[in-house]
Amino acid sequence: MSRIIVDATGSMYTKMCRGCRLCRKGAKMVLFVTGACARDCFYCPLSEERRGKDVVYANERQVHCDDDVIAEASRMGALGTGITGGEPLLRLDRTIHYIELLKACFGKRHHVHLYTGIAPEDEVLGRLREAGLDEIRFHPPMEEWDRFRETEFNRVLKRSKELGMDAGVEIPAIKPVPEMAAAVSEIGGFLNLNELEFSDTNSVALKERGYALRDGTSNAALGSEKIGHEIVLNNIANSRYCSSRFKDAVQLRERLKRVARNTARPFDEISADGTIIYGEIKGNIADALRMIKEMKVPRRLYRLYDDRIDMAWWALEGLCKARGAAGWQGSIVERYPMEGGLVVERIPL
């Protein structure tokens, strides 16, 4: 038995595939290539804005052209990309185009993995590999989990390995899967298990099947973590259970940190969670700018916009203490590190 590691988020693993290692660093861009899908999995967490819609997103940003994909990958300093959906192989030409685009722009070392619920023909696997796909993760329908060796997924997993790709199976931790785990191990693939999560679109279906929230502070399903841990403990050497907490506490935070380091202005303070903290002035901008100059605030510590002034939060505190009556209002703002990013907190001064 390989050494088993359990981290503070409840994630457990014996060994990580390269895609997961980069994800843990927050270095993977998520490229959602379509919301189209022929399956109707009861646990599917896709939002109404994406489910069934033929849209493309790079992380949280909708994509309208290739430049949008490259800009988002550059903004976060991505070392790799995870291609997902919906079902990416329903838009095969689009998927291959993006693989080739990313490899051409960022080089062969830019790691690309893909999720699919389809067992593709050998010709399709060959095209994906030729385009530069490094890793493929199969998601068989639930009715095939207990007879995995008899399915096409067993064959395409072998074929993917023969073509030189890392390959494995990724499913939610819903029940024990000894047949699948043994087959994947024999082939030399990996098994990834995700904590089952409630979302706005799957909550009714989960409740109808008897699932409940683990506690009041997360969207994780009660019992899923126990199942995931048991599968890793009892089965293959190359397996991993990924908790809901990991996605929020590690994956997202590390990605935000990367974005912040690449995009922060000279006066932005980067928090431990990857958000940025700065001061904001609204109202009579001309009056505030006059005062900034009177107090000889260095130009690198503020930036003038059409409707506001952003500046170092500590410089704004000093300005507010000295302003007296003024027609402008200062606030300390904490937000996600992208233009128009979600505001986490705003403190009026």
C-alpha positions as CSV (number, residue, x, y, z in Angstrom):
1,M,0.0,0.0,0.0
2,S,1.3,3.4,-1.0
3,R,1.7,6.1,1.6
4,I,-1.7,7.9,2.1
5,I,-1.8,11.7,2.7
6,V,-4.8,13.5,4.2
7,D,-4.7,17.3,4.1
8,A,-6.5,19.9,6.3
9,T,-9.4,20.1,3.8
10,G,-10.2,16.4,4.1
11,S,-8.7,15.6,0.6
12,M,-6.9,12.2,0.5
13,Y,-4.5,10.8,-2.0
14,T,-1.8,8.3,-2.6
15,K,-0.4,9.9,-5.7
16,M,-1.6,12.8,-7.9
17,C,-1.7,12.9,-11.7
18,R,0.1,16.0,-13.1
19,G,-3.3,17.8,-13.8
20,C,-4.2,17.6,-10.1
21,R,-0.7,18.7,-9.0
22,L,-1.1,21.9,-11.1
23,C,-4.6,22.4,-9.9
24,R,-3.4,22.2,-6.3
25,K,-1.1,25.1,-7.1
26,G,-4.0,27.1,-8.6
27,A,-2.1,27.0,-11.9
28,K,-4.8,25.5,-14.1
29,M,-7.2,27.6,-16.1
30,V,-10.6,26.0,-16.5
31,L,-11.8,26.2,-20.1
32,F,-15.5,25.4,-20.4
33,V,-16.0,24.7,-24.1
34,T,-19.7,24.0,-24.2
35,G,-22.7,23.4,-22.0
36,A,-24.2,20.9,-24.5
37,C,-24.4,17.3,-23.1
38,A,-26.3,14.2,-24.1
39,R,-26.3,12.8,-20.6
40,D,-28.6,13.8,-17.7
41,C,-26.7,12.9,-14.5
42,F,-28.8,13.6,-11.4
43,Y,-25.7,15.0,-9.6
44,C,-24.7,17.5,-12.4
45,P,-23.9,20.8,-10.7
46,L,-23.8,23.0,-13.8
47,S,-25.6,26.4,-13.4
48,E,-28.6,27.4,-15.5
49,E,-26.4,30.0,-17.2
50,R,-24.2,27.1,-18.6
51,R,-26.3,23.9,-18.7
52,G,-27.4,23.1,-22.2
53,K,-26.0,26.4,-23.5
54,D,-23.4,26.3,-26.3
55,V,-21.2,28.9,-24.6
56,V,-17.5,29.1,-23.8
57,Y,-15.9,30.3,-20.5
58,A,-12.3,30.7,-19.5
59,N,-12.5,30.5,-15.7
60,E,-15.4,32.9,-14.9
61,R,-15.1,35.0,-18.0
62,Q,-17.2,34.4,-21.1
63,V,-15.1,33.8,-24.2
64,H,-16.0,35.6,-27.5
65,C,-12.7,35.1,-29.4
66,D,-9.3,33.3,-29.1
67,D,-7.7,36.4,-27.6
68,D,-10.1,36.1,-24.6
69,V,-8.7,32.6,-23.8
70,I,-5.1,33.7,-24.1
71,A,-5.6,36.8,-22.1
72,E,-7.2,34.8,-19.2
73,A,-4.4,32.2,-19.2
74,S,-1.8,35.0,-19.2
75,R,-3.6,37.0,-16.5
76,M,-3.3,34.0,-14.1
77,G,0.1,32.8,-15.3
78,A,-1.5,29.4,-16.1
79,L,0.8,26.4,-16.3
80,G,-2.0,24.3,-17.7
81,T,-5.6,24.1,-18.7
82,G,-8.5,21.8,-17.8
83,I,-11.0,21.4,-20.6
84,T,-14.5,20.7,-19.4
85,G,-18.2,21.1,-20.2
86,G,-21.0,19.9,-20.7
87,E,-19.4,17.4,-23.1
88,P,-16.3,18.8,-24.8
89,L,-16.3,16.0,-27.4
90,L,-19.7,17.1,-28.8
91,R,-17.7,20.1,-30.0
92,L,-14.7,18.1,-31.1
93,D,-13.3,20.6,-33.6
94,R,-13.6,23.5,-31.1
95,T,-11.9,21.4,-28.4
96,I,-9.0,20.5,-30.7
97,H,-8.7,24.1,-31.8
98,Y,-8.3,25.3,-28.2
99,I,-5.7,22.5,-27.4
100,E,-3.7,23.6,-30.4
101,L,-4.1,27.3,-29.6
102,L,-2.9,26.8,-26.0
103,K,0.1,24.7,-27.1
104,A,1.0,27.2,-29.8
105,C,0.9,30.2,-27.4
106,F,2.3,28.7,-24.2
107,G,4.5,25.8,-25.5
108,K,4.4,22.1,-25.1
109,R,4.9,22.3,-21.4
110,H,1.5,23.9,-20.9
111,H,-0.3,20.9,-19.6
112,V,-3.8,20.2,-21.0
113,H,-6.3,17.7,-19.6
114,L,-9.8,17.0,-20.7
115,Y,-12.9,15.6,-19.0
116,T,-15.4,13.5,-21.1
117,G,-18.4,11.3,-20.5
118,I,-18.0,9.7,-23.9
119,A,-15.9,6.6,-24.8
120,P,-14.5,8.0,-28.1
121,E,-13.4,6.1,-31.2
122,D,-9.7,5.5,-31.7
123,E,-9.6,8.1,-34.5
124,V,-10.9,10.8,-32.0
125,L,-8.4,9.8,-29.4
126,G,-5.6,10.0,-32.0
127,R,-6.7,13.5,-33.1
128,L,-6.8,14.7,-29.4
129,R,-3.3,13.3,-28.8
130,E,-1.9,14.8,-32.1
131,A,-3.3,18.2,-31.0
132,G,-1.3,17.9,-27.8
133,L,-3.7,16.6,-25.2
134,D,-1.6,15.4,-22.2
135,E,-4.3,13.8,-20.0
136,I,-7.8,12.5,-20.3
137,R,-10.3,11.8,-17.6
138,F,-13.3,9.6,-18.4
139,H,-16.7,9.9,-16.6
140,P,-18.7,6.7,-17.3
141,P,-22.4,6.7,-16.6
142,M,-23.3,5.4,-13.2
143,E,-24.9,2.2,-14.5
144,E,-21.5,1.1,-15.9
145,W,-19.5,1.6,-12.7
146,D,-20.1,-1.9,-11.4
147,R,-19.3,-3.6,-14.8
148,F,-16.5,-1.3,-15.9
149,R,-14.4,-4.1,-17.5
150,E,-17.3,-4.9,-19.9
151,T,-17.6,-1.3,-21.2
152,E,-16.0,0.8,-23.9
153,F,-14.5,3.0,-21.2
154,N,-12.2,0.2,-20.2
155,R,-11.0,-0.2,-23.8
156,V,-10.5,3.6,-24.4
157,L,-8.7,3.9,-21.1
158,K,-6.2,1.3,-22.3
159,R,-5.9,2.9,-25.7
160,S,-5.3,6.4,-24.2
161,K,-2.4,5.0,-22.2
162,E,-1.0,3.3,-25.4
163,L,-1.1,6.7,-27.2
164,G,1.0,8.2,-24.4
165,M,-1.6,10.1,-22.5
166,D,-2.1,10.0,-18.8
167,A,-5.5,8.6,-18.4
168,G,-8.0,7.8,-15.6
169,V,-11.5,7.9,-14.4
170,E,-13.1,10.8,-12.4
171,I,-16.5,10.4,-10.7
172,P,-18.3,11.7,-7.7
173,A,-17.9,9.7,-4.4
174,I,-21.4,8.2,-4.3
175,K,-20.8,4.5,-3.6
176,P,-18.0,1.9,-3.4
177,V,-16.6,1.0,-6.9
178,P,-14.4,-2.1,-6.4
179,E,-14.8,-3.4,-10.0
180,M,-13.8,0.0,-11.5
181,A,-11.0,0.6,-9.1
182,A,-9.5,-2.8,-9.8
183,A,-9.8,-2.4,-13.6
184,V,-8.2,1.1,-13.5
185,S,-5.4,-0.2,-11.4
186,E,-4.6,-3.1,-13.8
187,I,-4.4,-0.7,-16.7
188,G,-2.1,1.7,-14.8
189,G,-4.6,4.6,-14.8
190,F,-5.7,6.9,-12.0
191,L,-9.0,7.2,-10.1
192,N,-10.2,10.6,-9.0
193,L,-13.1,10.9,-6.6
194,N,-14.9,14.2,-6.1
195,E,-17.0,15.1,-3.0
196,L,-20.7,15.1,-4.0
197,E,-22.0,18.7,-3.9
198,F,-25.3,20.4,-3.8
199,S,-26.0,23.2,-6.3
200,D,-29.0,25.3,-7.3
201,T,-29.7,22.9,-10.2
202,N,-29.2,19.5,-8.6
203,S,-30.5,20.0,-5.1
204,V,-34.0,18.7,-5.8
205,A,-32.7,15.5,-7.4
206,L,-30.2,14.9,-4.5
207,K,-32.9,15.4,-1.9
208,E,-35.2,13.1,-3.7
209,R,-32.5,10.4,-3.4
210,G,-32.1,10.9,0.3
211,Y,-29.0,13.1,0.3
212,A,-28.5,15.9,2.9
213,L,-26.0,18.7,3.5
214,R,-23.0,17.6,5.6
215,D,-23.4,20.8,7.7
216,G,-24.6,24.3,7.5
217,T,-21.4,25.8,6.2
218,S,-20.8,24.0,3.0
219,N,-22.6,22.5,0.0
220,A,-21.1,19.1,0.5
221,A,-23.3,16.0,0.7
222,L,-23.3,14.1,4.0
223,G,-21.5,10.7,3.7
224,S,-19.7,11.4,0.4
225,E,-16.3,12.1,2.2
226,K,-16.5,8.8,4.1
227,I,-17.1,6.9,0.9
228,G,-14.3,8.7,-0.9
229,H,-11.8,8.0,1.9
230,E,-12.8,4.3,2.0
231,I,-12.2,3.9,-1.7
232,V,-8.7,5.5,-1.5
233,L,-7.8,3.4,1.5
234,N,-9.0,0.1,0.1
235,N,-8.0,0.3,-3.5
236,I,-5.5,1.5,-6.1
237,A,-2.2,3.2,-5.5
238,N,-2.9,6.1,-7.9
239,S,-6.1,7.5,-6.4
240,R,-7.3,10.7,-5.0
241,Y,-10.4,12.0,-3.2
242,C,-11.0,15.8,-3.7
243,S,-13.1,17.5,-1.1
244,S,-15.5,20.4,-1.5
245,R,-13.4,22.4,1.0
246,F,-10.3,21.9,-1.1
247,K,-11.8,23.6,-4.1
248,D,-12.7,26.6,-2.0
249,A,-9.8,26.8,0.5
250,V,-6.9,25.7,-1.7
251,Q,-7.7,25.6,-5.5
252,L,-9.6,28.9,-5.8
253,R,-7.4,30.7,-3.3
254,E,-4.2,29.7,-5.0
255,R,-5.6,30.7,-8.4
256,L,-6.6,34.1,-7.0
257,K,-3.1,34.6,-5.6
258,R,-1.6,33.9,-9.0
259,V,-4.0,36.4,-10.7
260,A,-3.2,39.0,-8.0
261,R,0.5,38.7,-8.3
262,N,0.2,39.2,-12.1
263,T,-2.3,42.0,-12.1
264,A,-2.1,44.0,-8.8
265,R,-1.4,47.7,-9.1
266,P,1.6,49.1,-7.2
267,F,-0.7,50.3,-4.3
268,D,-2.8,47.1,-4.0
269,E,-2.2,44.9,-1.0
270,I,-2.6,41.2,-1.7
271,S,-4.3,39.3,1.2
272,A,-3.5,35.7,2.3
273,D,-6.7,34.6,0.4
274,G,-5.6,36.2,-2.9
275,T,-7.9,39.2,-2.7
276,I,-6.7,42.7,-3.2
277,I,-7.2,45.6,-0.7
278,Y,-7.1,49.2,-1.6
279,G,-8.7,52.6,-0.9
280,E,-11.4,54.0,-3.1
281,I,-12.7,57.6,-3.4
282,K,-16.0,58.5,-4.9
283,G,-18.0,61.8,-5.1
284,N,-16.2,65.1,-5.8
285,I,-13.2,63.6,-7.6
286,A,-11.7,67.0,-8.4
287,D,-11.7,68.1,-4.8
288,A,-10.2,64.8,-3.7
289,L,-7.4,65.0,-6.3
290,R,-6.6,68.5,-5.2
291,M,-6.2,67.3,-1.7
292,I,-4.1,64.4,-2.8
293,K,-1.7,66.7,-4.5
294,E,-1.6,69.2,-1.6
295,M,-0.6,66.3,0.7
296,K,2.0,65.2,-1.9
297,V,0.8,61.7,-2.1
298,P,3.3,59.9,-4.5
299,R,1.8,59.3,-8.0
300,R,2.5,55.6,-7.7
301,L,0.1,55.3,-4.8
302,Y,-3.0,56.3,-6.6
303,R,-4.8,56.0,-9.9
304,L,-7.4,58.3,-11.4
305,Y,-10.5,56.8,-13.2
306,D,-13.5,58.5,-14.7
307,D,-15.7,58.0,-11.7
308,R,-13.3,57.4,-8.8
309,I,-9.8,57.4,-7.5
310,D,-8.2,54.2,-6.3
311,M,-5.2,54.4,-4.0
312,A,-3.2,52.7,-1.2
313,W,-5.6,52.1,1.7
314,W,-3.3,53.4,4.3
315,A,-2.7,56.6,2.3
316,L,-6.5,57.1,2.0
317,E,-6.8,56.7,5.8
318,G,-4.4,59.6,6.3
319,L,-6.2,61.7,3.7
320,C,-9.6,61.1,5.4
321,K,-8.2,62.2,8.8
322,A,-7.1,65.5,7.3
323,R,-10.0,66.2,4.9
324,G,-12.5,68.0,7.2
325,A,-15.7,68.7,5.3
326,A,-15.5,67.4,1.8
327,G,-17.7,66.4,-1.1
328,W,-16.2,63.0,-1.5
329,Q,-16.3,59.6,0.4
330,G,-13.5,57.2,1.0
331,S,-13.8,53.5,1.5
332,I,-11.4,50.5,2.0
333,V,-12.3,47.9,-0.5
334,E,-11.4,44.2,-0.6
335,R,-12.3,42.4,-3.9
336,Y,-11.3,39.5,-6.2
337,P,-8.2,40.4,-8.2
338,M,-9.7,41.1,-11.6
339,E,-11.3,44.1,-13.2
340,G,-14.8,44.3,-11.9
341,G,-14.1,41.4,-9.5
342,L,-16.5,40.5,-6.7
343,V,-16.3,42.9,-3.8
344,V,-15.8,40.9,-0.6
345,E,-16.0,43.8,1.8
346,R,-16.3,47.6,1.7
347,I,-15.5,49.7,4.8
348,P,-16.6,53.4,4.7
349,L,-14.0,55.8,6.3
